Amino acid sequence: MFKTLTFILAFLLLFSSAKLAAQQTPRVWSLDSCINQAISQNILVKQSELNLQSSRVVNAQTKAAFLPTSQFNGSHSYNTGRSIDPFTNQPTTDQIQSNNFGLSADLTLFNGGQLQYRLQQSKLGLKASQYELEQTRQTVALNVTLAYLQVLFSQELLIISENQLKNTNLQVERSKHLVDAGALATSTLADLEVQATQDELQEVTAATNLKTARLALLQLLNLPATTDFTIQPLATEVPATNPYNKSSDELIAIAEKIQPGIIGADLRVRSAHQGVRAARASLLPVLGMSGYMGSNYSSAVPTSRFVADGTGTTTREVPSQTDFVLINGTRTPIIQTQTNPNGNVESFHYFDQLKFNMRKSIGFYLSFPILNSWQNRTRLSNALIAEKTAEYAAENVRLQLRQSIELAHSNLEAAQARFQTSTRQVTASKIAYDAAQKRFESGSVHYVDLNLAKTNYDKALSNQVQAKYDYLFRQRLLDFYLQESTAK
């Protein structure tokens, strides 16, 4: 029993320790996970999704516009005093309750093609919204990628600064031993200590820049600034040759065919053109048809009535109610011959009356727009302005794309050349710094020469990192415009 309890306690302790360690370990974010997080949290993406939903609603409404419009009306009223009996159409002073029911429908047969043009406009607008949503997502992905690279860039600069400070501190410690041995002047040690403080300041600056870059990335991901996380490194090799062996004009031609922003802008132009056609069609006549079916009920109507059955007539001799003769002073009714149709007296209640009063109608109408406060002309003018606005917007998107690709292509080539030059500079300055350090330790050169060699080496390392990430930034921009993978 004691062994079992000991085993359970040990297991719980191990499980709790593992869980605590898992909670304390920061999550490692890849570029793809950062992009997915940013897209799911970005407000502009959510607004674009709502715009897409709105476009779907508009498209559904324009399709429904081809259907007839119909409505049902009903009323119930009380009449007292002198009024018209709605059943007999005669004046009456009785209190009357009445109901009226009606079902009407209208269908547009021709309106100049407005419905067709509006439908095409909404379809193109729906497609444009889809491409605009994709453009928004890609823009968010690009911003996250650049922020991701900025964090990696800041991390490398911080590593360089830390190594510089570490090397300077080692040099200070060696110099202290040389001063104690009388082989080095105290002023030289002081110069090294000053250099150490400068390197420490540079390290603090690099750490601050890294913190700022991490904060910018966290804000794009819509995560709290206190989130503890690390990011995975990316492939940061700079090729010896330009991977885009095409001119900027060729790259622009490719990008214009696949960029969702360009496609969406062109669809907006086509949609606006359909809006102009619909506005022009509103100046044409409208042909339609309408139908109506209704009935009514009146409480003044008797609840029974005679209904002929269609089998013929019956002739009978009946005493007259008004004509008579005097026989021995007695009024005797005259016998009259009366012919009545065969039938029965039937009940005539609420639904019987509604069925009896049922009426139907169908008709056609033609309307010509002559003057309606200039609304149709104003609508056409606004549609023409909207079309021109869409054309300018599409032209501006193309202009921005051209300028961005030209600039990115030029900067990519320049960054590649700078990286190759800075790489050679790092190699040469490292050799010079190592040699100066050995001569300084042997006392053959002054600290000034060592510091100059160190400064050149540190600057070469910084230039190399800056050139490398400048190249990567431009490469990612071109990848974005050419729809290349972002997770390289």
C-alpha positions in Angstrom: 0.0 0.0 0.0 2.8 2.4 0.9 4.6 1.6 -2.3 1.5 2.2 -4.4 0.9 5.6 -2.6 4.5 6.5 -3.2 4.2 5.7 -6.9 1.1 7.8 -7.3 2.6 10.8 -5.5 5.7 10.5 -7.7 3.6 10.3 -10.9 1.6 13.4 -9.9 4.7 15.3 -9.0 6.3 14.4 -12.4 3.1 15.3 -14.3 2.8 18.6 -12.5 6.4 19.4 -13.2 6.0 18.6 -16.9 2.9 20.7 -17.1 4.6 23.6 -15.4 7.5 23.4 -17.7 5.2 23.3 -20.7 3.5 26.4 -19.5 6.8 28.2 -18.9 8.2 27.3 -22.3 7.4 30.0 -24.8 5.7 29.0 -28.0 7.8 28.9 -31.1 6.1 30.7 -33.9 6.8 29.9 -37.6 6.2 32.4 -40.3 3.1 30.5 -41.4 1.6 30.5 -37.9 2.3 34.2 -37.6 0.6 34.9 -40.9 -2.5 32.8 -40.0 -2.7 34.4 -36.6 -2.6 37.9 -38.1 -5.1 37.2 -40.8 -7.6 35.7 -38.3 -7.3 38.8 -36.0 -6.9 41.6 -38.5 -9.7 44.1 -38.5 -9.2 45.1 -42.2 -9.6 41.4 -43.1 -12.8 41.1 -41.1 -14.1 44.3 -42.8 -13.3 42.8 -46.2 -15.1 39.6 -45.3 -18.2 41.7 -44.3 -17.9 43.6 -47.6 -17.9 40.2 -49.4 -21.0 39.1 -47.5 -22.7 42.4 -48.4 -21.9 41.8 -52.1 -23.4 38.4 -51.8 -26.6 39.9 -50.4 -26.7 42.5 -53.2 -26.2 39.8 -55.8 -29.1 37.7 -54.3 -31.3 40.7 -54.3 -30.6 41.5 -58.0 -31.5 37.9 -58.9 -34.7 38.2 -56.9 -35.6 41.4 -58.8 -36.6 39.1 -61.8 -39.4 37.6 -59.7 -42.9 39.2 -59.6 -43.8 41.4 -56.6 -46.9 40.4 -54.7 -48.7 41.5 -51.6 -51.8 40.5 -49.6 -54.1 43.1 -48.0 -56.9 42.6 -45.5 -59.1 44.9 -43.6 -62.0 44.7 -41.0 -64.3 47.7 -40.4 -67.4 48.7 -38.4 -69.9 51.1 -40.0 -72.7 52.8 -38.0 -75.2 55.4 -39.0 -76.1 56.0 -42.6 -73.7 54.1 -44.9 -73.7 52.1 -48.1 -74.3 48.4 -47.9 -71.2 47.0 -49.7 -73.3 44.0 -50.8 -76.4 45.6 -52.1 -74.9 49.0 -52.8 -78.0 50.6 -51.2 -78.1 53.2 -48.4 -78.7 51.7 -44.9 -78.6 52.8 -41.3 -77.9 49.4 -39.9 -74.6 48.7 -38.1 -72.4 46.8 -40.6 -69.3 44.8 -40.2 -67.3 44.1 -43.3 -64.1 42.5 -44.4 -62.0 43.1 -47.6 -59.2 40.8 -48.8 -57.0 41.2 -51.8 -54.0 39.6 -53.4 -52.1 41.6 -56.1 -49.0 40.8 -58.2 -46.9 42.8 -60.6 -44.3 41.5 -63.1 -41.9 43.7 -65.1 -41.7 42.4 -68.7 -39.4 45.1 -70.1 -37.5 48.0 -68.6 -34.7 48.6 -71.0 -32.5 45.8 -69.6 -32.1 47.4 -66.2 -32.5 44.1 -64.4 -30.0 42.3 -66.6 -27.5 45.2 -66.2 -27.9 45.3 -62.4 -27.4 41.6 -62.2 -24.2 41.8 -64.2 -23.1 44.7 -62.1 -23.7 42.8 -58.8 -21.9 39.6 -60.2 -18.9 41.6 -61.1 -19.0 43.4 -57.8 -19.1 40.1 -56.0 -16.1 38.8 -57.8 -14.3 42.1 -57.1 -15.0 41.8 -53.4 -13.5 38.3 -53.4 -10.3 39.5 -55.0 -10.2 42.5 -52.7 -10.5 40.2 -49.7 -7.6 38.1 -51.0 -5.6 41.3 -51.6 -6.2 42.3 -48.0 -5.0 38.9 -46.7 -1.9 39.0 -48.9 -1.1 42.5 -47.7 -1.4 41.4 -44.1 0.8 38.4 -44.9 3.4 40.7 -46.5 3.5 43.0 -43.5 3.9 40.1 -41.1 6.7 38.7 -43.2 8.6 42.0 -43.2 8.1 42.4 -39.5 9.2 38.8 -39.0 12.4 39.5 -41.0 12.9 42.7 -38.9 12.9 40.6 -35.8 15.5 38.2 -37.3 17.6 41.1 -38.4 17.5 42.7 -35.0 18.4 39.4 -33.4 21.5 39.1 -35.6 22.6 42.6 -34.8 22.1 41.9 -31.1 24.3 38.8 -31.4 27.0 40.9 -33.2 26.8 43.5 -30.4 27.1 40.9 -27.7 30.1 39.3 -29.3 31.7 42.7 -29.8 31.2 43.5 -26.1 32.4 40.0 -25.1 35.6 40.4 -27.1 36.2 43.9 -25.7 35.8 42.7 -22.2 38.3 39.9 -22.8 40.7 42.4 -24.2 40.2 44.6 -21.1 41.0 41.6 -18.8 44.1 40.8 -20.8 45.2 44.4 -20.7 44.8 44.5 -16.9 47.3 41.6 -16.6 49.7 43.5 -18.9 49.3 46.7 -16.8 50.0 44.7 -13.6 53.1 43.3 -15.2 54.2 46.7 -16.4 54.0 45.8 -20.0 51.1 48.1 -20.9 50.4 51.7 -20.1 47.5 52.6 -17.8 46.1 55.0 -20.4 45.7 52.2 -22.9 43.7 50.2 -20.4 41.5 53.3 -19.8 40.9 53.5 -23.6 39.9 49.9 -23.7 37.5 50.4 -20.8 35.9 53.4 -22.7 35.5 51.1 -25.7 33.8 48.5 -23.5 31.3 51.1 -22.4 30.6 52.1 -26.0 30.1 48.5 -27.0 27.8 48.0 -24.0 25.8 51.0 -25.1 25.6 49.6 -28.6 24.4 46.3 -27.1 21.6 48.1 -25.2 20.6 49.9 -28.4 20.5 46.6 -30.3 18.4 45.0 -27.5 16.0 47.9 -27.6 15.7 47.6 -31.4 14.9 43.9 -31.0 12.3 44.6 -28.4 10.7 47.2 -30.7 10.7 44.8 -33.6 9.2 42.1 -31.5 6.5 44.5 -30.3 5.7 45.5 -33.9 5.2 41.8 -34.8 3.1 41.1 -31.7 0.8 44.1 -32.6 0.3 42.7 -36.1 -0.6 39.4 -34.5 -3.0 41.2 -32.1 -1.2 39.7 -29.2 -0.4 41.4 -25.8 3.0 43.0 -25.6 3.8 40.7 -22.6 3.5 37.6 -24.7 6.6 35.4 -24.4 7.4 33.9 -27.7 10.2 33.0 -30.1 10.3 32.7 -33.8 11.8 30.1 -36.1 14.7 31.2 -38.3 14.3 31.4 -42.1 16.6 30.5 -44.9 18.7 33.7 -45.2 21.2 32.7 -47.8 21.8 35.4 -50.5 22.4 33.7 -53.9 25.3 34.7 -56.0 23.1 35.6 -58.9 19.7 37.3 -59.2 16.9 34.7 -58.9 14.7 36.9 -61.0 16.4 36.7 -64.3 13.9 39.0 -65.9 13.6 42.7 -66.4 11.3 44.8 -64.3 8.9 45.3 -67.2 8.6 41.5 -67.6 8.0 41.1 -63.8 5.3 43.9 -64.0 3.6 42.1 -66.9 3.5 38.9 -64.8 2.3 40.6 -61.7 -0.5 42.4 -63.5 -2.1 39.1 -64.5 -2.1 37.5 -61.1 -2.2 40.3 -58.5 -5.7 40.2 -56.9 -5.6 44.0 -56.4 -5.3 44.5 -60.1 -7.9 42.0 -61.0 -10.3 43.4 -58.4 -9.8 46.9 -59.7 -10.5 45.9 -63.3 -13.7 44.1 -62.1 -14.8 47.3 -60.4 -14.4 49.1 -63.7 -16.5 46.6 -65.5 -19.1 46.6 -62.7 -19.3 50.4 -62.9 -19.8 50.2 -66.7 -22.8 47.9 -66.1 -24.1 50.5 -63.7 -23.9 53.1 -66.5 -25.9 50.9 -68.8 -28.5 50.3 -66.2 -28.8 54.0 -65.6 -29.3 54.7 -69.3 -31.9 52.0 -69.4 -33.9 53.9 -66.8 -34.7 56.5 -69.4 -36.6 53.9 -71.5 -40.3 52.9 -71.1 -41.3 50.2 -68.7 -43.8 47.4 -69.7 -45.3 45.2 -67.1 -48.4 43.2 -66.2 -50.4 43.0 -63.0 -53.0 40.8 -61.6 -55.5 41.0 -58.7 -57.8 38.6 -56.9 -60.0 39.7 -54.0 -63.2 39.3 -52.1 -65.3 40.9 -49.4 -67.8 40.1 -46.7 -70.7 42.2 -45.2 -72.8 41.4 -42.1 -75.8 43.0 -43.8 -76.1 40.1 -46.2 -78.8 37.5 -45.2 -77.4 34.2 -44.0 -79.5 32.2 -46.5 -80.4 32.5 -50.1 -82.3 30.6 -52.9 -80.0 28.8 -55.3 -81.4 27.5 -58.6 -80.3 24.0 -59.5 -80.6 24.3 -63.3 -83.3 21.6 -63.7 -85.9 24.0 -65.1 -88.9 25.9 -63.6 -92.1 25.1 -61.7 -95.4 26.9 -62.3 -97.8 27.3 -59.5 -101.0 29.2 -58.7 -100.6 31.3 -55.6 -102.8 34.0 -54.0 -101.6 37.5 -54.8 -100.3 39.5 -51.9 -101.4 42.8 -53.3 -104.3 42.2 -55.8 -107.8 41.2 -54.6 -111.5 41.5 -55.4 -114.6 42.2 -53.2 -117.0 39.3 -53.1 -120.0 40.1 -50.8 -117.9 42.7 -49.1 -115.1 40.3 -48.5 -111.6 40.9 -49.9 -110.6 37.9 -51.8 -107.0 37.6 -53.2 -106.6 37.0 -56.9 -105.1 33.7 -57.9 -102.0 34.3 -60.0 -99.7 32.0 -61.9 -96.1 32.2 -60.7 -93.2 30.5 -62.4 -90.0 30.0 -60.4 -86.8 28.2 -61.1 -86.2 24.9 -59.4 -83.8 25.1 -56.5 -83.2 25.1 -52.8 -82.7 27.6 -50.1 -79.1 27.3 -48.9 -77.1 28.8 -46.1 -75.0 31.8 -47.0 -72.5 32.3 -44.2 -69.0 33.9 -44.0 -66.9 31.7 -46.3 -69.9 31.2 -48.7 -70.1 35.0 -49.1 -66.3 35.3 -49.7 -66.5 32.7 -52.4 -69.5 34.3 -54.0 -67.8 37.8 -54.0 -64.6 36.6 -55.5 -63.3 38.8 -58.3 -60.2 38.5 -60.5 -58.4 40.8 -62.9 -55.3 40.9 -65.1 -53.8 43.8 -67.1 -50.8 45.3 -68.7 -49.3 48.7 -68.2 -46.8 50.9 -70.1 -45.1 53.8 -68.5 -42.9 56.5 -70.1 -40.5 58.4 -67.9 -41.1 62.1 -68.8 -40.2 64.1 -65.8 -39.5 62.8 -62.3 -37.5 65.6 -60.7 -34.5 64.8 -63.0 -33.8 61.6 -60.9 -33.0 59.4 -63.9 -30.6 61.9 -65.4 -28.9 62.5 -62.0 -28.6 58.7 -61.6 -26.9 58.5 -65.0 -24.5 61.3 -64.2 -23.5 59.7 -60.9 -23.0 56.3 -62.7 -20.7 58.0 -65.2 -18.7 59.6 -62.4 -18.5 56.2 -60.6 -17.2 54.6 -63.7 -14.5 57.2 -64.2 -13.6 56.9 -60.5 -13.2 53.2 -60.9 -11.0 53.7 -64.0 -8.7 56.1 -62.1 -8.5 53.7 -59.1 -7.5 50.9 -61.4 -4.9 53.1 -63.1 -3.5 54.1 -59.7 -3.3 50.5 -58.6 -1.3 49.7 -61.7 0.9 52.7 -61.2 1.7 51.8 -57.6 2.4 48.2 -58.7 4.8 49.3 -61.4 6.7 51.7 -59.1 6.9 49.2 -56.3 8.3 46.4 -58.6 10.7 48.8 -60.3 12.0 50.0 -56.9 12.1 46.5 -55.4 13.9 45.1 -58.4 16.5 47.8 -58.4 17.0 47.6 -54.7 17.3 43.8 -54.9 20.2 44.1 -57.3 21.9 46.8 -55.3 21.5 44.8 -52.0 22.9 41.7 -53.6 26.0 43.7 -54.8 26.3 45.3 -51.3 26.2 41.9 -49.6 28.9 40.4 -51.9 31.1 43.5 -51.2 30.4 43.5 -47.5 31.2 39.7 -47.3 34.6 40.4 -48.8 35.0 43.3 -46.5 34.2 41.1 -43.4 36.9 38.5 -44.5 39.5 41.2 -45.0 38.7 43.2 -41.9 38.7 40.0 -39.8 42.2 39.1 -40.9 43.3 42.7 -40.2 41.7 42.7 -36.8 43.2 39.4 -35.8 46.7 40.5 -36.9 46.3 43.9 -35.0 45.2 42.1 -31.9 48.2 39.9 -31.9 50.6 42.8 -32.5 48.8 44.8 -29.7 49.3 41.9 -27.3 52.9 41.8 -28.2 53.2 45.5 -27.8 54.2 46.3 -31.4 51.2 48.5 -32.2 49.3 51.1 -30.2 45.7 50.7 -29.0 44.6 53.3 -31.7 45.6 50.9 -34.4 43.8 48.0 -32.7 40.7 50.1 -32.2 40.7 51.1 -35.8 40.9 47.5 -36.9 38.2 46.5 -34.5 35.9 49.3 -35.7 36.4 48.3 -39.3 35.6 44.7 -38.5 32.5 45.6 -36.5 31.3 47.9 -39.2 31.8 45.2 -41.8 29.8 42.7 -39.8 27.0 45.2 -39.4 27.1 46.2 -43.1 26.9 42.5 -44.1 23.8 41.8 -42.0 22.1 45.0 -43.2 22.8 44.1 -46.8 21.6 40.6 -46.3 18.3 41.5 -44.8 17.8 44.4 -47.2 18.1 41.8 -49.9 15.6 39.5 -48.2 13.2 42.4 -47.7 13.3 43.2 -51.5 13.1 39.5 -52.3 9.9 39.1 -50.2 8.4 42.1 -51.9 8.9 40.6 -55.3 7.7 37.2 -54.0 4.5 39.0 -52.9 3.9 40.7 -56.3 4.7 37.5 -58.2 2.6 35.2 -55.8 5.6 33.2 -54.6 5.5 31.3 -51.4 6.0 33.4 -48.3 7.3 30.6 -46.0 10.8 30.1 -47.5 
